[in-house]
Structures are given as C-alpha cells and as structure tokens.
Amino acid sequence: MFKNYLLVAIRYFWRNKIFSVINIIGLSIGISAALVIFLIVHYDLTFDTHHRDADRIYRVVTDARSKSTVVDNKSTVVGHFHALPEPLADVVSRETTGIEYAAPIYFLDEQRVAVPTSRNKPILFRHQSNIIFAGQYYFSVFDYRWLAGSPLTALREPFRVVLTENRARTYFPGLFPEAMIGRTITYFDSIPVTVSGVVREPEGNTDLAFYEFISYQTMSSNALKDSYDFEWSSISSANALFVKLSKGRTAASVDDQLKKIQAKYDPQSEQNVKDSKIFRVFVLQPLSDLHLGDYGSFDIVRQANKSTLYGISILAVILLVLACINFVNLTTARASQRAREIGIRKTIGSSRRQLVLQFLGETFLTTLIAALISALLVPALLKEFSAFIPPDLHFNWLQQPGLIVFVLLLILGVTLFAGFYPSIILSGYLPVEVLRGSHSAGTQGSSPSLLRKVLTVSQFVIAQAFIIATLIIGRQIHYMLTTDLGFRQKAIVYFSTPYSDTSITHRFALLSELRTLPGIAQISLGGNPPSAESFWGQTLTYLGGPAPIKTGVELKFGDSGFLPLYQIPLLAGRNVRPSDTIREYLINETYARQLGFRNPGEAINKYLWYGPGNSIHKPIVGVIRDFYAHSLQEKIRPLVFTANNRQSTGIHVALAYSGDEGVSWPRTLQAIGDTYKKFYPDVEFNYQFYDESIAKFYKSEQDIASLLRWATGVAILISCLGMLGLVVYTTAIRTKEIGIRKVMGATVAQIVTLLSTDFMILVGIAFLIATPIAWWAMHKWLEDYANRPAFGWWLFLLAGAGMAVIAVMTLCLQTIRAARTNPVDSLRSE
C-alpha cells in the first residue's frame, strides 16, 4: 500500500510540475527560515545551563526606579544596570541570611602580563583579555573541572591566580598542570602573582568566558587599592556580585534583605533619596537571564534579548504558516481536477481514511523534499547573516541531535497543518456527483473558494505588515544615526594609554609631542568620549535649597581642551582648569534644572557635596549644554564634567580636514602611531574613529532591520508565489472565456484588468487590515526609545503602493500571457 501511495504521489507531481515546484519552493523557504531561527534561539537559550544548582545562582543587579510614575502603588523601573558599588559584596556576605556563597568579581581591561623565565628577560604578553578579580567562593558557585589545585583554597589568599587550561599552556608551554602550581606571573607591570590552580575551559555556551582569575583580595592590597574606588557613592560596570542561595530559600527573601542593606548604607536608595525622583534598587537576576536580560554583561560574548528571541520565533512560525497557506490554496484550487480520480477510487472501494492517508502522504513527500532543500540552503543562509549570527553557531547534523528531532517534528507538523484540510476536502467528494460531472471545487462562492480568498488576504496582511515595519525601523535607525547628539563626531580619533602607566608626566609628554604634528587640529587628555557604553557614576548632594537634593550623576573626565574639541558649548561660567584630582564641576542643563535653577547662571559658585556624611564639597564653575552620553534609546540624565588627570587615560584627537593643503589622514595617523610607540614601545597602537564607534551603539537595531528586510522579502516572495499559482490556475479554467471575450473584441488590457481585479481587491483589503496592526506593533516597539522621529501617514501609503506594484508585476507575468493567447487555440475543442 505504501508503494502505491508513493507511486501515485510521484505521478501527480510529475503531471503538475508548476504547482509542485511552487509548493516545494514555498515550503523550503519557510522551513529554511525556521531552521536558521531555531539554531539562533537554541544557541541563546543554552547559555550557562551546565552549572549544578543553576536555579539557585543569581547576580545582584541595579534597577533605576522613578517615584514620579506610580502603578499599583509601586514605583516604575526606568533603567537597568549591572553596575554596583564595590562595598556591597562584603556587606552582603556579612549581613544576609539564605545565601550559601557570595562571589564578587571585577572585570579587568586588557592587561600586559609578564611570565618570568630562567633567563633575565621575562616573556611579555601585551594584550591579554578575559581577566577578572574573583572572590574566594567563585569556584563554589560555578562548576569547573579542576586539573590542578583546590577550588576551596585557590583564591583564599591575595596574590593568587587560577588559569584556564589554554591560557596556562600559553604561559607555560610543555608543563603539566601540576607543575604550573607555584609558578609566578606578573600583572600591572610590577605585581607578582602565584599560580594556585588550573581548570578546564568553561563548558558549553557561557557569558562567564574568563580565563584568568586573580584573587579578589589582591585588588584591595596596598599595591592596588589606590587604583579602585571602594565608596558606596560610586558604581562601576566592572563590578559584579554572584550569589548562590541556600536550598529552600527564595530570591524574594534576599531582595527584602537587600532593601534593608540599601537603607543602611546606600546614599542612592529610596529611603535616602527624599527629594529626587530617581533612586536605585538592588535586585537578584537569575543566572538563566544573564544572557537574555536587560542588564547587560561584560562585552565578552554577544548578548541576546528575550523579546527579540520571542519575536524571531514568531517570525519563523509566520513564514511557515505563509508557506502552508500557499499549499492549502493551490491544493484546494486544483481539487476539481482530481474529482474524477477520487470518484473512481471511491467507486472501486477506497475508504475516506485511505484517501486522507494518500493526500497526507503526498503532502509529506512535498515537505520532505522541501526539508532536504532547506538543509542545503541553511549553511549559505548562516554565512549570509554572519554579521549578526554568533561565530561559533554552526549547522551540523552529527553534533546536534536536537536539530534532527526538531526537523522531524517540523516535517510532521507542516504535513498535518498544510495537508489536513485539503485531504478532508478532497476525500469528501461524493462519487455519484463527481462522475456525473456536477461537482466543481473551484466554483465561486463555494467554501473552498471563500477560504482561498481569506488565506490570500492573510498572506498579504503579513507581507504588508512586514513592509511597514521595515520602513519604520529603517527610519528609526536613520534618525538615530543622523540626529545631532550635542557634540562633534566627525574627524575625531581616540586611543588610550596603557592601563598600567600611572605616570601623569608621561602622558603629558606624549600629549606635548603629539601637538607638534601638522595633521592634528586639536588634542585633549580625558576619560571616555562624550557618548560611550561604559558608565561611571557618583552620588552628589546639593545643600543650597530648602532641603538636601541627592542625585546619582554620571561622571565625565577631561582637560580644558576636551569641550572645545568636541564642540560642547558652555551656557554659563567657565571651563575646568587643569587638575590631577577633582577640584570643581561643570554640570549639564538637566542636572541644573533638577537642582532647581531656572537659568544656568544661577548654578555658578554653588557647591555639591559627597563622601561620608557629606564631608567633601566642590564648586560648580560652569553649566554645559545637554548632550547624549549614551544611545538615543535613553533620555539625557544628570551629568557632571570635571578635570581629573589621574583618571584620564584617553587621548582624543581632532584631525585637520583632509581637504586642507598638505594634510593626509593616513600620514597623520601613522605619525601619531610612531609617536605613541616612542613612549610605549611594547604596546600596540589601536585607535578608533569616533563616528564609527557611535554607529556600533545601534548594531542590534541594524541587525533587527536586516533580519526584518530578509523576512519581508521572504514573505513577499511566498505570497507572490501563491498568487502566481492561483493566477495560473484561474487563467487555465477561464481559457475558453478569455477566447470568447477576445473574439467579441476585448483588448489585452481589458482582459488583464478582468483577471487581475479580484486579486487586487484582496491586496487592498489586506492593506486596510495590515495598517492598524503594523501601527500598533511598531508603536509598542518604539516605546523603548526615548527619542524617535515622527511617522506620517505617507509611510503607510508608501508601503501599500509598494505592495500593489509588486502584486501587479506578479499578476502580469501570467495574465498578459493568457490575454495574448490566440482564441483559435483556446476554442479549438469547441
């Protein structure tokens, strides 16, 4: 019986090549999209799942909350951060219950590492990354396979380090792990640290891709304590705190204890910020959300977004549904041509169950062929989208058994979804009516005909919605890339001096020599550029009003040349004066308004206080114009600019315009690099053009736009394939009508209009349905953006016009051909 089903299916495919090819192409496109998206979603959902008791591991993170907006008697979250004050870890360890282990870490920038040898000169590794300070219980929280050393004692004392196997072999080639214990590595140019353990690389996908773990106590040693901020008023995105809860304890119980700790120690908590609308709250984030959450991580591994994963999963379902709609439409449209076959089969004894199995078998064979084609397409698709697909995401049947299960389930699911309704319709014909010639599945107004219209409208609703969404997201990205951020971006490069170089005199000497280069228009010593992903904050208090105003502010550092270089204007007061430590402040407009000043000049010579008991105060000497310190997704927040040469390790250079006589940027950059090498011969010179780094802020949006453009193209292609198939069928059953109309004098244009009108009406209905749906969906998406352009009605009309043009072109492929057919050929049988 199976052999008979297979032979009938193959014979049917061969007799109906055009429709079979359309069905296979549509299904293969939908299945390919589903496979690619499955690989992405599965990859992102398997991060850090290999740790024992992963459900008891949490990271402490920070929510910024607003008192001004209250829903259900609760303040609303206005921001998420993984930045923490450094003292929090010690207090949590001492003053909370229900926590089995607490493991603070501090993420380090690239380091120069020296490994002593038997000769006098050590081996120098200049750009070692993925290094952290780790608390002594780090390896009690997270699972690693130990090759040497003990997880209980490896990080108990200062000046100890645990290495992963590959990093250890880099430093000590040829040695067994046990022989590496006790060896010395030098960090920060002068601090020797002893190897106390060697572990395997992290297993599976992980956001904790660290390769060197220096004991946390080293950070507070006399040699390093001046390099880090240990105050509650300052938070840093390099700090993180992981905790493992005791069995039976809930995250909510620890959250309650964190609130009490904040009330006791944190000057920016709700209890201590009485006159500010914004305060911060420490909460626990599950380890399972680390890769998918809104709090960010350490920029080691590409982060995912839970909403995006849900979105692309829905996208995969939609594309599959589109392909299935094509199948249902074409199969039911051609049902009348199989009516006689079905009638004969029933007459000679075939049951309805056998016919259903026959038609489902044909659907299964079509889906199977489509799946095999998809398996060939997926590697090419992964390569095409390599710009935003993780580099270690691969398509491999042998190494991914879950993929085989997914594909089998996908084939069965598509077979049932696409084949069930047509098989029920086809197997339901009555033999008497069919053999008498009175049954026509294509009759206008019949149930299958109405269903085909509904399904066709559904296809074009999806395609129209995708087009509208693509235009809106594209406009939002263009807005973010072209909006004035409040500072100069063009022709600026910046680079950093080595973290280990603490000599201010050394930096000034480099700056002085760079100023002599002819291609440099301006130069400045500072911290991060005006807009950057990193964050350095502090809590400041203003005591000059009716009541103290405590505010969490962002700090920016730079010398007196920083503001002119970036063309950030002063609205009142003067610029900062050179200083090795913080002596005075410039504040932005937003902060000035928050402190109650009606005009910028009122803030001059007022004081801001900080430190234990507000024991330290500095004057406000100027007010600067607001600028965006982060992505346009965020609002402008209170910001303070100050001179602090000790914390300023970045050099910012405004290049002379290349159109000027004798100016060449490549030559200037080469000269800057040569000068840099004179001062730091062992350090590689790396620079960035600032406008390029700004564009990277919106990489995720650009990736979404690229994926959506691809999905839009696929949706339009599938929809147009379905329309083309229906047009081919319609013109085939109306061949004689077309011939008669031509004999009666109808022109080609009139016949094309006749054949196309019904389909264009369906496209118009789809536009009317899709427009409000797309508007609502895009409105919800844009709610996450504090800054966005206005979207006019013309954008929706443009999308509708574009879809109409594509539909007309698709229809013309067949209708013009049908209209130009010689009526003699179409009426010959009459």
N, C-alpha and C positions, 0 to 999 in steps of 0.2 A: 504493500500500500504506500509506504513512504517513497519507494522508487517511482510509483505512478504520480504521486503528488509533485515530486521533483521534476519529472519529465513534462508534466502539464505546465508547471511554472516556467520552465526554461522555454517551452514552445510559445507561451503567452508573451514572455519578454521579447522574444525574437520577432514576433509579429507586430509588436508595439514598441519599436525601438525608441522613438522620440519620447514617448511618455515614460518609458522605463529609465531612459537616461536622465530626464528631468527629475524624476523621483530619486534616483541614486545620487545625483549631484546635490539636490537639496538636503537629503539626509546626511550625506558625507560632510557637507559644510556644517550642519548642526551638530553632528557627532564630534567633528574636529574641534569645534569651539568648546563643547562640553569636556572633551579630554584635556585640552590646554588649561581650562579653568579649574578642572578637578586637580590637575598637577599643582597649580598655584595654591589653591585652597588647602589641599592636603599638606603641602610643604609648610605653609604658615601655621597650620594647626598642630604640628608635631614638634614645636619648639619646647625644649626643657621638660619633656614628658618622661624622661628616663630616670629622674631622681626618685628615690624612695620617699614615701610620705610627701609627695609633691603637693598634695592638697592641704598640707599644714605649713607650707612655706609661703611667706608673704614679703613684700617690700613696703617699707614705710615711704609714703609719698605726700605731697602737699597739694591741697585744694585751696585756691583763692576763692573766697565767698563774698557775696555782696549783701549788706544789710538793707540796701535801698529797695531791693525787689524781694518780696516775701511770697512764697507759695506754700499753702498748707502749714503756715506758721514756721516755715523753715527758710533760712537764707538760701539763695541760689548760687550754684557754682558758676563762676565766671572765668576760671582758668585752672589748668592742671600743670603741675611741675614735679620733676623728680629731684629738684634741688632741696637740700636740707641744711640746717645749721650743724656744724661738726659736733658740738657738745651733746646733741640729742642721743647719740649711741650710748654714751656712758650712763646717762640718766635712765634710759630705757632698761639697761642691764641691771641697774641697782633698784629701781623703784616700780617695776611692774611684775605682776604675777601672771602665770599662764603662758610664759614664754620659756621654752626649753633651751633654746640657744639664740643669741643675738650676734650677728656678724656684720660689722661696719666695713665698708670698703671706700677707698679713694682712688679714682681713676686718674692715671698719670698721662701726660702728653708724651710724645716721642722722647726717648732718652738716649744718651750716649752711655754705652756700657763697656767697661774695660775688664778683660779677663787676664790676670797675671799669668806669665809663662816662666819657664826655667831661665829664659834669657832676661835681660834687663828691661826690654820694651814689651809692655802688655799688648794683647790683641784688642783693637778698638772696633766696636760695633756702633755705628753712628746713628742709625735710625731704628731703634728697637721700639716696637709698639705693643699694645695689649698688656701693659704692666699696671698692676694695682698694689696699693697697700691693702692688706686683708687682715681682718680680726682673727684672733686665735681659734675661734669656733667656725670659721668659714667652711672647713672641710668636715665639720659635724653637721652642717646644714645641707651641703651639696655633696653628691656622690662622685668620687673619682677613684679610679683603680690605681693603687699605690705600687710603685716599682721599688722604692727605697724610702726610708723614713717612716714616721708615725703621724697620722692625722691628729692625734691628741696632743702632741708636743711640738710639732714642726714650727708653729707660729707663736709659741708661748712667750718667747723672749724677743727683744728688739735685735735688729741687725741679722735677721734670718730670712731666707728666701726659699720658696718651693718653686721648682721649674717643671713645665710640661716636658714630655719625652723629647719632642722635636727641638724645642728651644735648648734643652740640656745638651743634646748632641751637637747643636750649633756651637755652643761654648766649649764643650769638652769632647771633641770627636775621638772615637776609639775607646772611650771609657765605659765600663758597665755602670748602671745607675748607683750601685752600692759604693763604687769607687768615687763617685762625684760628691758624696756626702762629706762635708767639711771643707770643700774647696771654696775659694773666695772669689767674689765678683764685686767690682767697684761701680757704684752708682753715683750720680750727681758729681762726677769728676773726682771726688775725694773720700767717699764714704764706703768702706769695705763691708760687704755683707756675706755671711756664710751660708752655703747651700745646706738646707736641712731636710730636703725631701725632693723626690722626683715622682711625677704622676703621669698617667696616660693623658692624651689629648681628650678634651670633652667629647663625650659620645653623642652621636646624633646631632640634630639641629639645636643650636643654643644661642641665646643672646649673651651668655656669660663666656665669651670666647677670649679668656685671659690666659696668658702663657707664663707670666712671672708673678708670684705672689710674695711681696715683701711684708714682713710682719708689721702690723698696724702701729705697734708701739714705737717703731723706728721713726714714724712721722712726727712724734712729739719729743724726740730726743733733742738734746742741746744743739746738735749739729743742724737740725732742720726746722725746729719749732718756729723760727722767725719767718719761715717761708710760707706758713699756712695760717689761716685765720681760725681761731678757736673761740669766737664770740657767738652768742645767741643772736645778736642783731644782724649777722651776715649769713647768707646762704650761698651755697655753691652747687652747680650741677655736677661737679666731680664727686660730691659726697653721695653715698647710698647706704642704706641700712636694711639688711635682710634679717628676718626673724623666723624661727620655727616654733610653732605653737605646741604646747603640751597636748597630749591626747585628751580629747573631750572638751577642749576649750574652743571658743568661737572668736572670730575676728571682731565681732561687735563688742565683746567684753574687753578686748585690748584697746579698741577705739575709744571706749569710755575712759580708760586709764590714760591714754594719750591726751585727751582733753584736759585732764587734771594736771598732767605734766606741763602742758602749754600754759595753763592758767598760772602755774607756779614760776615758770622760767622764761617763756617766750614773750618778748615785748610786742609781737605782732599777732597775738592770739585775740580771739573775740573779747575775752574778759579784759585784756589790757589795752585794746584799741577802742576807746569810748567815742571818739569824735571823728573817726574815719569810716567811710562807707565800706572799705575793703579790709578784710582780715584773712588770716590763713589758718587752716586746719590740717593736722596730720592724720592720715588715714592709712589703712592697710590695703595694699593691692595684691590680689592672688598671683602666684607665680605663673599661672596659666594665662594671665592677662598681660604679662610683661612684654611679650612680642606684639600683642594686639591692642594694647591700651592707648590712652590719650596722653600718657605722662612722658613718653619718650624714653630713651635709654642712652647708651654711651657712644652712639655713632660707630659701632664696630660692625654691626650687621644691619642690613636693610630692615627697617621696621614695617610692620603691616598695620592695617587699620581694620577693625572688626566690621565697621559699616561698609567699607569697600569690599571686604570678602563676601558679606551678605549680598551686596549689590551685584558683584560679578557672578555669584552663584545664581541669582535670579536671572541675570543676563543669559547664562548658559541654558536655563530652563526655557526662557523666552525663545531663543534661537532654535532649540529643539522643537518647541511647540510650533514655530513657524514652518519648519520642515515637515512636521506631521500634518499640519493643515494642508500643505501642498499635496501630500499623499492622499488625504481624505478627499480633497476637492477633485483631483484628477481621477481617482478610482471610482467615485460615485458618478462623476460626469460621464464616464465611459461604461457605466453599468448596463445601459440599454444594449450596447454592442455584445454583451455577454449573456443577455437574457435568454437567447435561444439555446446556448450551451447549457445554461443552468436548467432550463426546462427539460431538455433531453436527459440530462443527468438524473433529474428527479423522476422522470418517467421510467427509466430503467432501474430505479431502486436506490439511488443515493439519498441518504438521510440529510437533514439540515445540519446535523453535527459534523458529518463528513465534509459537507461543503464549507462550513465555517473553518474546519481544520485546513482544507485546501487553500482557502483565501488567506488565512493566517500564515500558512506555510509560504505562500508567495511573498507576503509582507516580510516574513523572517528572512527569506533569501535576499530580498532587496536590502534590508537593513544590514545583513551580514556583509554583503558586497560593499555597502557604504562604509561600514566599520573598518574593513580591510583597507579601503582607500584612505580613510581617516588616519589609520596607523602610519601610512606613508607620508601623509601631509603634516602630522604633528611635529616631527623634528624640524621641518622647514619653518613652521609657524613659530616654534620656540626660538629659532635663530632670528626670525624677522623681528620678534619683540624682545630681543636680548637686552635692549637698553633699560627695560624696567622689570625684567624677569631675573631672579637671583642666579648668579653664575653657576652655583652648584645644584641647580634644579635640572634634572635630566629625565629623559624618557627611555626607560629600559625595562622590557617585559620580564627579563630573568631576575632582575634585582628588585622589582616592585610587584610582588604577588597581589597586593591590594588593587593594583591597576587592572590586572586580569579580571578580578572579581567585579570591579566597577564596570568594565567594558561588557562583561556577560550580562550583568544586571541592566545595563544601558540598552543592549540589544533586545533583551526580553521586554523591557519597559516600552521602548519605542514600537516594537512589534505589536504589543497589546494596545497601546494608545492610538497608533496610526491605523492598525488593521481591524480593530474590533468592530467599529461602526460600519465600515464598508462591507465586512464579511456578513454582518447581520442583515444589511440591506440586500446584498446580492443573493444570500441564501434564502431570503424570504419571498422571492417571486413564486407565484402560483403557476404550475406547468400549463394549465388549461389556457390562462390568459396569455402567457408568453408565446405558446405555439400557435395561438390564434392571431398573434401579431398586434394585440390590443394594449400591450404594456410598453411604456416608454419612460425610462428613468430620467430622461432629460426634459420632460415636459415642464414648461414654465408654470410656476405656481405650485409644483409638487414639493413634498417635504425635502427631498434631496436638493432640489434647486434652491429653495429658500436657505437651507443650511449652507450651501456653497456661497451664497451671497453674504451670509453672516460671517463665514470664515474668511472670505476675501476681504471684507471690511476690517475684520480683526487684524489680518496681516498688515494692511496699510495703516491702521491705527498705530501699530507698533513701529512701523518704519517711519511714519510722520513724527511720532514722539521722539524717536532717536535723532532725527534730523534737527528738530527744535532744540533738544538737549545739547547736541553737538555745537550748534550755533551759540547757545547761551554760555556754555562752558568756555568755548573759544573766545568769546567776547570778554568773559571774566578774566581769563588768563592774559589777554592783550591789555586789559585795564591794569592788572597788577604789574605787568612788565613795563608799562609806559607812564604810569602815574608818577608825578613829582613826589619823591619821598622826603623832601625837605633838605636835601644835601646833594652835592655833586657826586656823580658816579663815573663819568667818562674820563678816560686817560689817567686813571689812578691805579697804581700797583702797590701792594703792601706785602711785607715779609717780616719774619720775626728773627730776633737774635736768639742764640741758644738759651734754653731754659736755665742751664747750669751757669751761665755768665751773669753773675750778680754785680759786676763792676759797672756802676753808672758812668764813671770816667771813660771806660772802654766804649760804651755806647755813644757818648758824646763825641769821642774822637772819630768814630765811624761816621756819625752824622756830619761832622765838620768836613771830612774829606769828600763825602758824597755831595755836599753843597757846591763843590768846585766843578762838578761835572756839567758840561754845557747843555745837555738834554733835559736837565731837571728844572722845572719851573718853581716848585715849592716842595718842602720836605718837613716832616714832623715826626716826633717821637711820641708814641701813645700806646694805649691798650688796643682793644678790639676796634674795628671800624665803627662808624655810627650805627649801622644796622648789621647785626650778626645773630647767629643761632644761640651762642653761649649767653649766659646771664650771670651778672654779679650784682647782688643786692645788699641793701643795708636798711635798718630801721632808724629813721631820724625823727626827732620830736621838735615841734615849734611851740615855744612857751610864751610868745608875744601876744596871744589873743586872750579872749575871755576864759578859755580852757585849753589845756595842752592838746596838741594835734599830733598823734603818732602816725607815721606813714611809712610803708615799705616802698623804697625807691630803688631804681636801677642806677648803678654807678658806671660812669664812663670816664676814662683817664686820657689825658693828652697834654702836651705842652701848649705854649701860646700860639704855635703855628697850626694847631690841629683844626680849629674852627675856620680860619681863613682858607686852609687847603680844601676843606670840604664845603666851603661856602655856606656855612651855617651862621646866619646873622644874629647879632646881639640886638635885643629890643630895648635894653636898659642896662646901665652900669658899664663895667669894663671887662676885659678878658682876664683870664687867670695869669698869674705871674709864675715864673719857674720855681719849682719846689721839689725836693726829694720826698716829702711826705705831704699828706693832706693838710692844707692851711686855710683854704677858702673854697667856696662853692659857687658854681653857676647852676641855676635851676631852669627847667623848661616852663613854658606857659601853663601847661596842665597842672604842674605842681604849684605854681604861683596862684592859680585860681583855687586849687584845693586848700591852700593856706589862707584864703580869704582876701587876697589882694585884688582890687578892682582894676588896677593898671600896673604894668611891670615895674615902674619906678618905685612903687611903694615897698617892694621887697628888698631894695638895696639897703645894706648895713643891718639887716635883721639877722638873727642867729638861729642855727639849727644845732640841736643837742643830740648826743648819743653816748654810749658807754654805760657802765654800771651806775645806776642812779642818776643818769643824765649828767655825768661829771665832766664831759668834754663838749665844747661848743666851738663852732666855726662860723664865720660871717658869710652871708650871701653878698657877692660882689657884682652879680650880673644876672640877667634873665635872657635866655636864648629862645629862638623860635622853635616851636614844636617840630620834631621830625620822627619818622617811623623807625624805632630801634629794632623792630623785628618785622615779620611778614605782615602784609596788609590784611591778613586774616585777623589780626589783633588790633585792638584800639591803642591809641597813644596813652601811655601811663606816666606817672610822675618819674622824673629822671633828674639826676644830678651829674654835672660835669666838673671835674677837678684835676689839678695837676698833682701827679704822684709818680715821680720818675722811677722810684723803686719797683713799682708795679707795671711800668710801661716798658714792654719788651718788643713792641711792634714798631716798624718803621714804615711810614706812609709817604709815598712819592707821587706828586702830580707831574706828569711828563709834559714837556713842552710840545705844542701841537706839531705833528709831523709835517704839516704844510709849511712850517717856518723854514727859512733858509738854513741849510746845514744840519737840520735835525732829522735823525733817524731813530725810531724806537728800538729796533733790533740792536743798533750800535750802543744806544744808551743803556739798554738792559744788560748787554754784555759788559759794559763798563761798570755798572752797578755790581754785577756778579763778581768781576775781578777785584773790585774794592772790598767787597764782602769777604772774599777768600783771603785777602791780606790780613784781615783781623781774625777770621775763623777758618784757617786752612783745612781743618779736619771735618768741617761741616758742609754739607751740600746746600747750595743756594737754591731755595724754592720760593717763587713769588706767585702771586695771583693778581689778575686784573679784577678790579673790584666789581665792575658791572657784571662779569661772568659769575661771581660768587653770589650776587643778588639774585640772578636768574635761577640759581640752584634752590632758592627758597621754595620755588613753585614746581619742583620736579614732580611731586606726587600729583599735582593738578594736571601737569603736562602729560604724565603717564595715563591718568584717567581719560584725558581728552583723546590721546592716541588710541586707547582701547575702545573708547566710545566711537571714534571715527571708523575703526575697523568693524565694530559691531553694527554700526549704521550701514556701512557698505554691504555687510553680510545680509542684514535684514532686507535691504532694498533688493539685493540680488535674489534672495529666496522668494520674496514677494513677486518680483517681476518674472521669475521662472514660473511660478504658479500661474500668474496672469497669462503668460505666453502659452502655457499648456492649455488653459481654458479657452483662449482665443483660437488656438489650433483646432481644438475640439469643436468650438462653436462654428467656425467657418466650414469645417468638414460637414456638419449636419445641416448647414444652411447653403450648401453649394448650389443646389438647384434654385433656391430662392434668389441667390445672387445672380445666377444666369438669367432668370426670368426678368429681374429688375434691369439688367443691362440691355436685354432685348427691348424692353419697354422704354429705354432711353436714359436710364440713370447713369450719371457720371461716376468716375472713380472716386472723386472727392465725396459725393453723396453716399456712396456705398461704404467708404471708410468711416464717415461720420455715423452712419447707421450702426455699423458693427462696433464702434468704439463708445457710443453714447452711454450704454448701460454700464460699461466698466468705469467710465469717467465719473458717472454719478456715484458709484461705490467709492471711488477715490475721494470725491468731495465730501461724502458722508464721513469717511474716515478722518478727514482733516478737521471737521467740526467736532468730532469726538476726541481726537488726539490733542487738540489745542488746550482745552482746560486741564486735561490730565497732565500734560507736559508742563504747563504753567505751575500747577500745584507742586509737582515733584521738584522742579527747579527752584521754586520759592523755598521749599524745605531745605534743599541743599545749600542755598545761598544764605540761610540763617546763620551758618557757621562763620560767615565772613563779615567782619565789622565794616569793611569798606567794599562797595560794589557799585558798578555803574547802573544807570537807568536803562531798562529794557523796554523799547517801544513796540507798538503793535506791528510795525513794519517787519520785525524779526520773524514773527509768526507767519505773516503773509509771504515772506521770502522762502520760508520752509515749505509752505503749501505750494507755491509756484514751482519750486524745485522738484517736488514730488510729482506734480502734474506734468512737467516737462518729461521726466523720466518715464512716467506711465504712458504718455503719448508716443514716445520713441519706441517703447516696448510693443505697444499695440500696432504701430505702423510696420513693424517687422513682418507681421503676418497679414494684417488687414489689407495693406496695399497690394500684396501678392495675390490675395484672394480676389480683390476687386478688379485686378487686371487680367484675371483668368478668362480665356476665350469662352463665351457662353455656349458655343458649339460643343466644347469638350464636356462642360458640366451638364448639358441637357441631352447628350447623345443617347443615354439609356431610355429617355422618354420617347 
